Amino acid sequence: MWQDLCGERLITEGSDFYIYRKLWKKCHEQGFLPNIVAQTAEISLTHKLCLLKSGFGITIDFLADEFTHTHRTIKAIPFADETFMWDVAIIWKNRKEGSPAAQKLEAFLVKAFSEG
C-alpha cells in the first residue's frame, strides 16, 4: 500500500500541516522519501492541482467525495491505514449553544463521521 506511493508525484498541504508531516513519516518508515511536487495551503488547492493532472493529492475522504462528485474526471482512491488518521474536533467558547452556523457545522460533522 505505502510502497505504491514510492516515486509518484504527490500533492499535499505544506510542511506546517499535520498531513504533510504524517505522510513524510509514514513514507520514511517504509524506506523511501515521498516525491512531493506541490505543497498547498489549502486542501481545495490540492484538489484543483489533481484536476490539472499535476499528481496524486493526499486529502480527507469526505472532502474528496464531494470534489469527485463535482469533477467526474477525478477519482478518489481509498487509502485505509489505521495509523494514518486525522482526528477532527469542534471547539468554541463555553456557552449554552453555538450560533446557527456553528450548529449546522456540528450537525454536518456528526453525521459525516458517524456514518463511517
JOMO-V628749 format. One record per residue. RES is the residue in one small letter. PHI is phi in radians with two decimals (* if undefined). PSI is psi in whole degrees, 0 to 359 (* if undefined). Layout:
BEGIN
res = {RES;RES}
phi = {PHI;PHI}
psi = {PSI;PSI}
END
This chain:
BEGIN
res = {m;w;q;d;l;c;g;e;r;l;i;t;e;g;s;d;f;y;i;y;r;k;l;w;k;k;c;h;e;q;g;f;l;p;n;i;v;a;q;t;a;e;i;s;l;t;h;k;l;c;l;l;k;s;g;f;g;i;t;i;d;f;l;a;d;e;f;t;h;t;h;r;t;i;k;a;i;p;f;a;d;e;t;f;m;w;d;v;a;i;i;w;k;n;r;k;e;g;s;p;a;a;q;k;l;e;a;f;l;v;k;a;f;s;e;g}
phi = {*;-1.14;-1.07;-1.10;-1.51;-1.05;1.47;-1.29;-1.32;-1.95;-2.11;-2.62;-1.08;-1.19;-1.12;-1.40;-1.82;-0.96;-1.07;-1.13;-1.09;-1.17;-1.06;-1.03;-1.09;-1.14;-1.12;-1.06;-1.07;-1.55;1.64;-2.54;-1.74;-1.20;-1.58;-1.48;-1.65;-2.65;-2.03;-1.98;-1.75;-2.54;-1.13;-1.06;-1.23;-0.99;-1.08;-1.16;-1.17;-1.12;-1.04;-1.49;1.07;-1.47;2.75;-1.61;-1.62;-1.70;-2.53;-1.73;-0.95;-1.23;-1.32;-1.13;-1.02;-1.13;-1.17;-1.23;-1.18;-1.40;-2.02;-1.19;-1.43;-1.86;-2.13;-1.55;-1.89;-1.03;-2.26;-1.59;-2.57;-1.06;-1.58;-2.03;-2.03;-2.23;-1.33;-2.06;-2.40;-1.98;-2.33;-2.62;-1.01;-1.23;-2.69;-1.08;-2.62;-1.41;-1.12;-0.97;-1.13;-1.13;-1.14;-1.14;-1.08;-1.04;-1.08;-1.09;-1.15;-1.04;-1.13;-1.07;-1.61;-1.61;-1.43;-1.23}
psi = {299;324;335;338;346;122;347;148;115;142;129;167;159;176;345;353;149;314;324;309;320;317;313;314;314;318;317;319;331;1;16;162;137;143;78;111;344;137;130;168;350;145;330;326;324;314;318;323;327;319;327;7;38;344;190;128;139;120;187;139;311;333;323;319;315;316;316;336;323;324;95;346;353;138;134;130;113;141;90;110;111;343;356;69;157;109;140;139;157;130;132;171;147;106;172;317;155;175;165;321;317;322;321;317;314;314;319;312;318;315;313;320;350;349;341;*}
END
